[in-house]
Amino acid sequence: MTTVQFRTENTVKQQCSDLFQALGITMSDAINLFLRQALLQGGLPFEVKLPQYNAVTRAAIADARASRGEKGRPALEVLAELKLAAEDDDE
């Protein structure tokens, strides 16, 4: 047996510890499952890709980035605009 060390954020470690405890496994068990699945799959055992956002979400992200450090619009105004845009997409 060998020891593997890794770094992660405290909150991620705690959330995963809680999750794995609820599943009845330890952090070590979960990491070993990941490593064995990587070997079986011949790579990462899950798909790794950039998220694909729809036009409404991309616009909201752009709006949020544009207003960083500035007083933004009221949240209710932005939400109403997003709701209207989503309804337009549904039509």
Biopython code that builds the backbone (N, CA, C, O; Angstrom):
import numpy as np
from Bio.PDB.StructureBuilder import StructureBuilder

atoms = [
    (1, "MET", "N", (0.856, -1.170, 0.000)),
    (1, "MET", "CA", (0.000, 0.000, 0.000)),
    (1, "MET", "C", (0.904, 1.236, 0.000)),
    (1, "MET", "O", (1.974, 1.238, 0.608)),
    (2, "THR", "N", (0.457, 2.274, -0.686)),
    (2, "THR", "CA", (1.199, 3.525, -0.728)),
    (2, "THR", "C", (0.291, 4.680, -0.308)),
    (2, "THR", "O", (-0.932, 4.539, -0.277)),
    (3, "THR", "N", (0.886, 5.796, 0.007)),
    (3, "THR", "CA", (0.138, 6.972, 0.417)),
    (3, "THR", "C", (0.162, 7.992, -0.704)),
    (3, "THR", "O", (1.204, 8.232, -1.314)),
    (4, "VAL", "N", (-0.993, 8.595, -0.973)),
    (4, "VAL", "CA", (-1.106, 9.660, -1.967)),
    (4, "VAL", "C", (-1.582, 10.907, -1.242)),
    (4, "VAL", "O", (-2.529, 10.850, -0.457)),
    (5, "GLN", "N", (-0.929, 12.031, -1.501)),
    (5, "GLN", "CA", (-1.347, 13.293, -0.911)),
    (5, "GLN", "C", (-1.872, 14.192, -2.015)),
    (5, "GLN", "O", (-1.370, 14.164, -3.139)),
    (6, "PHE", "N", (-2.880, 14.988, -1.695)),
    (6, "PHE", "CA", (-3.398, 15.955, -2.657)),
    (6, "PHE", "C", (-3.908, 17.165, -1.908)),
    (6, "PHE", "O", (-4.182, 17.102, -0.710)),
    (7, "ARG", "N", (-4.033, 18.261, -2.623)),
    (7, "ARG", "CA", (-4.535, 19.496, -2.027)),
    (7, "ARG", "C", (-5.917, 19.793, -2.575)),
    (7, "ARG", "O", (-6.189, 19.604, -3.760)),
    (8, "THR", "N", (-6.783, 20.262, -1.692)),
    (8, "THR", "CA", (-8.117, 20.692, -2.082)),
    (8, "THR", "C", (-8.598, 21.722, -1.078)),
    (8, "THR", "O", (-8.018, 21.855, 0.000)),
    (9, "GLU", "N", (-9.627, 22.437, -1.411)),
    (9, "GLU", "CA", (-10.185, 23.426, -0.497)),
    (9, "GLU", "C", (-10.842, 22.720, 0.687)),
    (9, "GLU", "O", (-11.387, 21.625, 0.549)),
    (10, "ASN", "N", (-10.782, 23.357, 1.839)),
    (10, "ASN", "CA", (-11.366, 22.771, 3.046)),
    (10, "ASN", "C", (-12.853, 22.464, 2.874)),
    (10, "ASN", "O", (-13.331, 21.414, 3.302)),
    (11, "THR", "N", (-13.578, 23.389, 2.242)),
    (11, "THR", "CA", (-15.020, 23.178, 2.086)),
    (11, "THR", "C", (-15.308, 21.992, 1.170)),
    (11, "THR", "O", (-16.248, 21.236, 1.413)),
    (12, "VAL", "N", (-14.504, 21.825, 0.117)),
    (12, "VAL", "CA", (-14.688, 20.690, -0.789)),
    (12, "VAL", "C", (-14.418, 19.383, -0.043)),
    (12, "VAL", "O", (-15.162, 18.413, -0.181)),
    (13, "LYS", "N", (-13.355, 19.372, 0.740)),
    (13, "LYS", "CA", (-13.021, 18.162, 1.500)),
    (13, "LYS", "C", (-14.146, 17.805, 2.468)),
    (13, "LYS", "O", (-14.539, 16.643, 2.569)),
    (14, "GLN", "N", (-14.664, 18.813, 3.182)),
    (14, "GLN", "CA", (-15.718, 18.542, 4.167)),
    (14, "GLN", "C", (-16.992, 18.071, 3.495)),
    (14, "GLN", "O", (-17.623, 17.119, 3.955)),
    (15, "GLN", "N", (-17.381, 18.735, 2.400)),
    (15, "GLN", "CA", (-18.597, 18.333, 1.694)),
    (15, "GLN", "C", (-18.469, 16.911, 1.146)),
    (15, "GLN", "O", (-19.415, 16.127, 1.216)),
    (16, "CYS", "N", (-17.299, 16.584, 0.603)),
    (16, "CYS", "CA", (-17.106, 15.228, 0.086)),
    (16, "CYS", "C", (-17.060, 14.207, 1.216)),
    (16, "CYS", "O", (-17.601, 13.109, 1.078)),
    (17, "SER", "N", (-16.425, 14.551, 2.325)),
    (17, "SER", "CA", (-16.399, 13.635, 3.473)),
    (17, "SER", "C", (-17.815, 13.324, 3.941)),
    (17, "SER", "O", (-18.141, 12.172, 4.226)),
    (18, "ASP", "N", (-18.657, 14.358, 4.020)),
    (18, "ASP", "CA", (-20.049, 14.169, 4.433)),
    (18, "ASP", "C", (-20.795, 13.290, 3.427)),
    (18, "ASP", "O", (-21.534, 12.382, 3.805)),
    (19, "LEU", "N", (-20.586, 13.579, 2.133)),
    (19, "LEU", "CA", (-21.237, 12.795, 1.081)),
    (19, "LEU", "C", (-20.823, 11.333, 1.146)),
    (19, "LEU", "O", (-21.670, 10.439, 1.125)),
    (20, "PHE", "N", (-19.518, 11.092, 1.226)),
    (20, "PHE", "CA", (-19.031, 9.721, 1.244)),
    (20, "PHE", "C", (-19.467, 8.984, 2.505)),
    (20, "PHE", "O", (-19.752, 7.787, 2.457)),
    (21, "GLN", "N", (-19.521, 9.684, 3.622)),
    (21, "GLN", "CA", (-20.011, 9.064, 4.857)),
    (21, "GLN", "C", (-21.453, 8.617, 4.674)),
    (21, "GLN", "O", (-21.832, 7.529, 5.106)),
    (22, "ALA", "N", (-22.266, 9.471, 4.025)),
    (22, "ALA", "CA", (-23.664, 9.105, 3.773)),
    (22, "ALA", "C", (-23.762, 7.890, 2.854)),
    (22, "ALA", "O", (-24.717, 7.117, 2.931)),
    (23, "LEU", "N", (-22.757, 7.729, 1.980)),
    (23, "LEU", "CA", (-22.725, 6.568, 1.078)),
    (23, "LEU", "C", (-22.099, 5.332, 1.740)),
    (23, "LEU", "O", (-22.115, 4.237, 1.179)),
    (24, "GLY", "N", (-21.551, 5.532, 2.938)),
    (24, "GLY", "CA", (-20.951, 4.413, 3.667)),
    (24, "GLY", "C", (-19.531, 4.097, 3.249)),
    (24, "GLY", "O", (-19.057, 2.979, 3.454)),
    (25, "ILE", "N", (-18.837, 5.080, 2.658)),
    (25, "ILE", "CA", (-17.442, 4.870, 2.265)),
    (25, "ILE", "C", (-16.589, 6.011, 2.816)),
    (25, "ILE", "O", (-17.104, 7.056, 3.213)),
    (26, "THR", "N", (-15.286, 5.789, 2.833)),
    (26, "THR", "CA", (-14.348, 6.801, 3.308)),
    (26, "THR", "C", (-13.803, 7.593, 2.115)),
    (26, "THR", "O", (-14.019, 7.230, 0.958)),
    (27, "MET", "N", (-13.104, 8.667, 2.418)),
    (27, "MET", "CA", (-12.444, 9.441, 1.370)),
    (27, "MET", "C", (-11.450, 8.551, 0.633)),
    (27, "MET", "O", (-11.350, 8.610, -0.592)),
    (28, "SER", "N", (-10.734, 7.747, 1.359)),
    (28, "SER", "CA", (-9.774, 6.830, 0.757)),
    (28, "SER", "C", (-10.468, 5.835, -0.181)),
    (28, "SER", "O", (-9.975, 5.566, -1.276)),
    (29, "ASP", "N", (-11.610, 5.290, 0.250)),
    (29, "ASP", "CA", (-12.383, 4.381, -0.607)),
    (29, "ASP", "C", (-12.796, 5.087, -1.899)),
    (29, "ASP", "O", (-12.693, 4.514, -2.984)),
    (30, "ALA", "N", (-13.266, 6.342, -1.777)),
    (30, "ALA", "CA", (-13.729, 7.089, -2.944)),
    (30, "ALA", "C", (-12.582, 7.355, -3.917)),
    (30, "ALA", "O", (-12.755, 7.231, -5.130)),
    (31, "ILE", "N", (-11.427, 7.715, -3.397)),
    (31, "ILE", "CA", (-10.277, 7.974, -4.269)),
    (31, "ILE", "C", (-9.845, 6.683, -4.955)),
    (31, "ILE", "O", (-9.509, 6.690, -6.140)),
    (32, "ASN", "N", (-9.851, 5.575, -4.216)),
    (32, "ASN", "CA", (-9.509, 4.292, -4.830)),
    (32, "ASN", "C", (-10.513, 3.889, -5.905)),
    (32, "ASN", "O", (-10.128, 3.333, -6.933)),
    (33, "LEU", "N", (-11.798, 4.164, -5.677)),
    (33, "LEU", "CA", (-12.814, 3.902, -6.705)),
    (33, "LEU", "C", (-12.532, 4.720, -7.955)),
    (33, "LEU", "O", (-12.605, 4.206, -9.071)),
    (34, "PHE", "N", (-12.208, 5.999, -7.765)),
    (34, "PHE", "CA", (-11.880, 6.867, -8.890)),
    (34, "PHE", "C", (-10.689, 6.310, -9.672)),
    (34, "PHE", "O", (-10.742, 6.207, -10.898)),
    (35, "LEU", "N", (-9.618, 5.954, -8.965)),
    (35, "LEU", "CA", (-8.417, 5.454, -9.630)),
    (35, "LEU", "C", (-8.682, 4.148, -10.377)),
    (35, "LEU", "O", (-8.196, 3.964, -11.494)),
    (36, "ARG", "N", (-9.437, 3.254, -9.777)),
    (36, "ARG", "CA", (-9.744, 1.981, -10.451)),
    (36, "ARG", "C", (-10.633, 2.199, -11.674)),
    (36, "ARG", "O", (-10.452, 1.543, -12.699)),
    (37, "GLN", "N", (-11.586, 3.114, -11.566)),
    (37, "GLN", "CA", (-12.432, 3.423, -12.725)),
    (37, "GLN", "C", (-11.618, 4.070, -13.838)),
    (37, "GLN", "O", (-11.866, 3.810, -15.015)),
    (38, "ALA", "N", (-10.655, 4.906, -13.481)),
    (38, "ALA", "CA", (-9.785, 5.515, -14.487)),
    (38, "ALA", "C", (-9.022, 4.428, -15.246)),
    (38, "ALA", "O", (-8.865, 4.504, -16.465)),
    (39, "LEU", "N", (-8.559, 3.433, -14.523)),
    (39, "LEU", "CA", (-7.861, 2.320, -15.180)),
    (39, "LEU", "C", (-8.801, 1.525, -16.077)),
    (39, "LEU", "O", (-8.439, 1.185, -17.203)),
    (40, "LEU", "N", (-9.999, 1.228, -15.594)),
    (40, "LEU", "CA", (-10.970, 0.479, -16.393)),
    (40, "LEU", "C", (-11.403, 1.239, -17.643)),
    (40, "LEU", "O", (-11.599, 0.642, -18.701)),
    (41, "GLN", "N", (-11.552, 2.559, -17.518)),
    (41, "GLN", "CA", (-12.012, 3.387, -18.630)),
    (41, "GLN", "C", (-10.875, 3.778, -19.575)),
    (41, "GLN", "O", (-11.114, 4.188, -20.711)),
    (42, "GLY", "N", (-9.651, 3.649, -19.099)),
    (42, "GLY", "CA", (-8.522, 4.096, -19.907)),
    (42, "GLY", "C", (-8.431, 5.613, -19.964)),
    (42, "GLY", "O", (-7.936, 6.167, -20.945)),
    (43, "GLY", "N", (-8.896, 6.277, -18.942)),
    (43, "GLY", "CA", (-8.897, 7.741, -18.867)),
    (43, "GLY", "C", (-9.773, 8.171, -17.722)),
    (43, "GLY", "O", (-10.125, 7.375, -16.852)),
    (44, "LEU", "N", (-10.121, 9.438, -17.732)),
    (44, "LEU", "CA", (-10.996, 9.923, -16.667)),
    (44, "LEU", "C", (-12.347, 9.224, -16.763)),
    (44, "LEU", "O", (-12.874, 9.046, -17.861)),
    (45, "PRO", "N", (-12.910, 8.829, -15.627)),
    (45, "PRO", "CA", (-14.170, 8.081, -15.654)),
    (45, "PRO", "C", (-15.418, 8.962, -15.779)),
    (45, "PRO", "O", (-16.517, 8.562, -15.395)),
    (46, "PHE", "N", (-15.229, 10.144, -16.314)),
    (46, "PHE", "CA", (-16.348, 11.055, -16.563)),
    (46, "PHE", "C", (-15.920, 12.002, -17.669)),
    (46, "PHE", "O", (-14.733, 12.157, -17.955)),
    (47, "GLU", "N", (-16.913, 12.633, -18.284)),
    (47, "GLU", "CA", (-16.638, 13.540, -19.382)),
    (47, "GLU", "C", (-16.153, 14.887, -18.838)),
    (47, "GLU", "O", (-16.714, 15.415, -17.879)),
    (48, "VAL", "N", (-15.122, 15.428, -19.449)),
    (48, "VAL", "CA", (-14.597, 16.730, -19.061)),
    (48, "VAL", "C", (-14.788, 17.664, -20.248)),
    (48, "VAL", "O", (-14.203, 17.469, -21.314)),
    (49, "LYS", "N", (-15.617, 18.678, -20.043)),
    (49, "LYS", "CA", (-15.861, 19.631, -21.119)),
    (49, "LYS", "C", (-16.288, 20.958, -20.535)),
    (49, "LYS", "O", (-16.707, 21.038, -19.381)),
    (50, "LEU", "N", (-16.179, 21.993, -21.336)),
    (50, "LEU", "CA", (-16.631, 23.307, -20.920)),
    (50, "LEU", "C", (-18.146, 23.337, -20.974)),
    (50, "LEU", "O", (-18.743, 22.744, -21.873)),
    (51, "PRO", "N", (-18.781, 24.020, -20.023)),
    (51, "PRO", "CA", (-20.246, 24.094, -20.048)),
    (51, "PRO", "C", (-20.730, 24.880, -21.255)),
    (51, "PRO", "O", (-20.101, 25.859, -21.658)),
    (52, "GLN", "N", (-21.837, 24.455, -21.829)),
    (52, "GLN", "CA", (-22.450, 25.142, -22.955)),
    (52, "GLN", "C", (-23.679, 25.867, -22.437)),
    (52, "GLN", "O", (-24.639, 25.236, -21.994)),
    (53, "TYR", "N", (-23.650, 27.190, -22.492)),
    (53, "TYR", "CA", (-24.754, 27.987, -21.969)),
    (53, "TYR", "C", (-25.645, 28.479, -23.102)),
    (53, "TYR", "O", (-25.172, 28.720, -24.212)),
    (54, "ASN", "N", (-26.933, 28.627, -22.818)),
    (54, "ASN", "CA", (-27.838, 29.187, -23.816)),
    (54, "ASN", "C", (-27.643, 30.702, -23.872)),
    (54, "ASN", "O", (-26.919, 31.272, -23.055)),
    (55, "ALA", "N", (-28.292, 31.348, -24.840)),
    (55, "ALA", "CA", (-28.094, 32.785, -25.066)),
    (55, "ALA", "C", (-28.467, 33.619, -23.848)),
    (55, "ALA", "O", (-27.795, 34.607, -23.552)),
    (56, "VAL", "N", (-29.518, 33.243, -23.142)),
    (56, "VAL", "CA", (-29.961, 34.001, -21.973)),
    (56, "VAL", "C", (-28.896, 33.959, -20.882)),
    (56, "VAL", "O", (-28.573, 34.982, -20.279)),
    (57, "THR", "N", (-28.361, 32.785, -20.637)),
    (57, "THR", "CA", (-27.338, 32.639, -19.603)),
    (57, "THR", "C", (-26.064, 33.377, -19.997)),
    (57, "THR", "O", (-25.449, 34.035, -19.159)),
    (58, "ARG", "N", (-25.659, 33.276, -21.269)),
    (58, "ARG", "CA", (-24.462, 33.986, -21.737)),
    (58, "ARG", "C", (-24.637, 35.496, -21.556)),
    (58, "ARG", "O", (-23.705, 36.186, -21.145)),
    (59, "ALA", "N", (-25.832, 36.005, -21.865)),
    (59, "ALA", "CA", (-26.096, 37.437, -21.695)),
    (59, "ALA", "C", (-26.019, 37.839, -20.226)),
    (59, "ALA", "O", (-25.473, 38.892, -19.897)),
    (60, "ALA", "N", (-26.561, 37.007, -19.349)),
    (60, "ALA", "CA", (-26.522, 37.302, -17.910)),
    (60, "ALA", "C", (-25.088, 37.297, -17.397)),
    (60, "ALA", "O", (-24.715, 38.146, -16.587)),
    (61, "ILE", "N", (-24.287, 36.350, -17.861)),
    (61, "ILE", "CA", (-22.878, 36.291, -17.457)),
    (61, "ILE", "C", (-22.144, 37.529, -17.948)),
    (61, "ILE", "O", (-21.381, 38.140, -17.200)),
    (62, "ALA", "N", (-22.373, 37.898, -19.202)),
    (62, "ALA", "CA", (-21.725, 39.094, -19.761)),
    (62, "ALA", "C", (-22.139, 40.335, -18.988)),
    (62, "ALA", "O", (-21.305, 41.194, -18.703)),
    (63, "ASP", "N", (-23.414, 40.439, -18.646)),
    (63, "ASP", "CA", (-23.916, 41.581, -17.883)),
    (63, "ASP", "C", (-23.257, 41.633, -16.504)),
    (63, "ASP", "O", (-22.859, 42.702, -16.040)),
    (64, "ALA", "N", (-23.147, 40.489, -15.862)),
    (64, "ALA", "CA", (-22.527, 40.434, -14.537)),
    (64, "ALA", "C", (-21.056, 40.829, -14.613)),
    (64, "ALA", "O", (-20.563, 41.559, -13.753)),
    (65, "ARG", "N", (-20.350, 40.345, -15.645)),
    (65, "ARG", "CA", (-18.936, 40.686, -15.791)),
    (65, "ARG", "C", (-18.757, 42.165, -16.081)),
    (65, "ARG", "O", (-17.812, 42.782, -15.589)),
    (66, "ALA", "N", (-19.652, 42.742, -16.870)),
    (66, "ALA", "CA", (-19.556, 44.154, -17.230)),
    (66, "ALA", "C", (-19.792, 45.057, -16.029)),
    (66, "ALA", "O", (-19.264, 46.169, -15.984)),
    (67, "SER", "N", (-20.568, 44.606, -15.064)),
    (67, "SER", "CA", (-20.905, 45.463, -13.922)),
    (67, "SER", "C", (-20.081, 45.154, -12.678)),
    (67, "SER", "O", (-20.406, 45.644, -11.596)),
    (68, "ARG", "N", (-19.029, 44.358, -12.801)),
    (68, "ARG", "CA", (-18.182, 44.072, -11.636)),
    (68, "ARG", "C", (-17.611, 45.355, -11.069)),
    (68, "ARG", "O", (-17.106, 46.202, -11.807)),
    (69, "GLY", "N", (-17.692, 45.492, -9.787)),
    (69, "GLY", "CA", (-17.127, 46.647, -9.125)),
    (69, "GLY", "C", (-17.999, 47.893, -9.240)),
    (69, "GLY", "O", (-17.675, 48.937, -8.674)),
    (70, "GLU", "N", (-19.093, 47.785, -9.966)),
    (70, "GLU", "CA", (-20.000, 48.909, -10.115)),
    (70, "GLU", "C", (-21.318, 48.536, -9.456)),
    (70, "GLU", "O", (-21.608, 47.365, -9.214)),
    (71, "LYS", "N", (-22.095, 49.550, -9.176)),
    (71, "LYS", "CA", (-23.419, 49.259, -8.643)),
    (71, "LYS", "C", (-24.249, 48.721, -9.792)),
    (71, "LYS", "O", (-24.501, 49.432, -10.765)),
    (72, "GLY", "N", (-24.672, 47.487, -9.689)),
    (72, "GLY", "CA", (-25.444, 46.852, -10.750)),
    (72, "GLY", "C", (-26.909, 47.231, -10.685)),
    (72, "GLY", "O", (-27.345, 47.973, -9.806)),
    (73, "ARG", "N", (-27.644, 46.709, -11.628)),
    (73, "ARG", "CA", (-29.086, 46.939, -11.647)),
    (73, "ARG", "C", (-29.727, 46.127, -10.528)),
    (73, "ARG", "O", (-29.157, 45.140, -10.064)),
    (74, "PRO", "N", (-30.906, 46.544, -10.099)),
    (74, "PRO", "CA", (-31.602, 45.767, -9.065)),
    (74, "PRO", "C", (-31.849, 44.335, -9.541)),
    (74, "PRO", "O", (-32.169, 44.103, -10.707)),
    (75, "ALA", "N", (-31.700, 43.399, -8.641)),
    (75, "ALA", "CA", (-31.843, 41.984, -8.976)),
    (75, "ALA", "C", (-33.204, 41.678, -9.587)),
    (75, "ALA", "O", (-33.290, 40.897, -10.535)),
    (76, "LEU", "N", (-34.257, 42.273, -9.067)),
    (76, "LEU", "CA", (-35.598, 42.001, -9.607)),
    (76, "LEU", "C", (-35.711, 42.444, -11.063)),
    (76, "LEU", "O", (-36.389, 41.798, -11.861)),
    (77, "GLU", "N", (-35.044, 43.552, -11.409)),
    (77, "GLU", "CA", (-35.060, 44.033, -12.790)),
    (77, "GLU", "C", (-34.363, 43.036, -13.718)),
    (77, "GLU", "O", (-34.856, 42.722, -14.801)),
    (78, "VAL", "N", (-33.217, 42.552, -13.272)),
    (78, "VAL", "CA", (-32.467, 41.576, -14.078)),
    (78, "VAL", "C", (-33.263, 40.285, -14.224)),
    (78, "VAL", "O", (-33.343, 39.731, -15.321)),
    (79, "LEU", "N", (-33.852, 39.799, -13.133)),
    (79, "LEU", "CA", (-34.634, 38.567, -13.185)),
    (79, "LEU", "C", (-35.836, 38.713, -14.111)),
    (79, "LEU", "O", (-36.158, 37.787, -14.856)),
    (80, "ALA", "N", (-36.498, 39.856, -14.074)),
    (80, "ALA", "CA", (-37.647, 40.091, -14.961)),
    (80, "ALA", "C", (-37.189, 40.065, -16.416)),
    (80, "ALA", "O", (-37.869, 39.496, -17.270)),
    (81, "GLU", "N", (-36.043, 40.678, -16.703)),
    (81, "GLU", "CA", (-35.512, 40.677, -18.066)),
    (81, "GLU", "C", (-35.175, 39.259, -18.529)),
    (81, "GLU", "O", (-35.469, 38.882, -19.663)),
    (82, "LEU", "N", (-34.559, 38.482, -17.642)),
    (82, "LEU", "CA", (-34.216, 37.102, -17.984)),
    (82, "LEU", "C", (-35.471, 36.269, -18.227)),
    (82, "LEU", "O", (-35.502, 35.437, -19.133)),
    (83, "LYS", "N", (-36.505, 36.495, -17.417)),
    (83, "LYS", "CA", (-37.762, 35.760, -17.597)),
    (83, "LYS", "C", (-38.372, 36.086, -18.951)),
    (83, "LYS", "O", (-38.843, 35.190, -19.651)),
    (84, "LEU", "N", (-38.369, 37.373, -19.328)),
    (84, "LEU", "CA", (-38.908, 37.769, -20.629)),
    (84, "LEU", "C", (-38.098, 37.150, -21.764)),
    (84, "LEU", "O", (-38.668, 36.696, -22.756)),
    (85, "ALA", "N", (-36.781, 37.130, -21.626)),
    (85, "ALA", "CA", (-35.925, 36.543, -22.663)),
    (85, "ALA", "C", (-36.171, 35.047, -22.784)),
    (85, "ALA", "O", (-36.176, 34.508, -23.890)),
    (86, "ALA", "N", (-36.373, 34.376, -21.664)),
    (86, "ALA", "CA", (-36.626, 32.940, -21.673)),
    (86, "ALA", "C", (-37.971, 32.645, -22.339)),
    (86, "ALA", "O", (-38.105, 31.672, -23.081)),
    (87, "GLU", "N", (-38.952, 33.487, -22.068)),
    (87, "GLU", "CA", (-40.263, 33.304, -22.696)),
    (87, "GLU", "C", (-40.168, 33.510, -24.202)),
    (87, "GLU", "O", (-40.840, 32.820, -24.968)),
    (88, "ASP", "N", (-39.327, 34.468, -24.635)),
    (88, "ASP", "CA", (-39.133, 34.700, -26.065)),
    (88, "ASP", "C", (-38.474, 33.484, -26.719)),
    (88, "ASP", "O", (-38.810, 33.123, -27.847)),
    (89, "ASP", "N", (-37.525, 32.849, -26.000)),
    (89, "ASP", "CA", (-36.854, 31.650, -26.522)),
    (89, "ASP", "C", (-37.813, 30.493, -26.677)),
    (89, "ASP", "O", (-37.654, 29.665, -27.574)),
    (90, "ASP", "N", (-38.828, 30.427, -25.795)),
    (90, "ASP", "CA", (-39.800, 29.322, -25.826)),
    (90, "ASP", "C", (-40.772, 29.449, -26.988)),
    (90, "ASP", "O", (-41.374, 28.460, -27.406)),
    (91, "GLU", "N", (-40.928, 30.643, -27.507)),
    (91, "GLU", "CA", (-41.914, 30.867, -28.583)),
    (91, "GLU", "C", (-41.391, 30.474, -29.927)),
    (91, "GLU", "O", (-42.098, 30.602, -30.927)),
]
sb = StructureBuilder()
sb.init_structure("model")
sb.init_model(0)
sb.init_chain("A")
sb.init_seg("    ")
for serial, (resi, resn, name, xyz) in enumerate(atoms, 1):
    if name == "N":
        sb.init_residue(resn, " ", resi, " ")
    sb.init_atom(name, np.array(xyz, "f"), 0.0, 1.0, " ", f" {name:<3s}", serial, name[0])
structure = sb.get_structure()
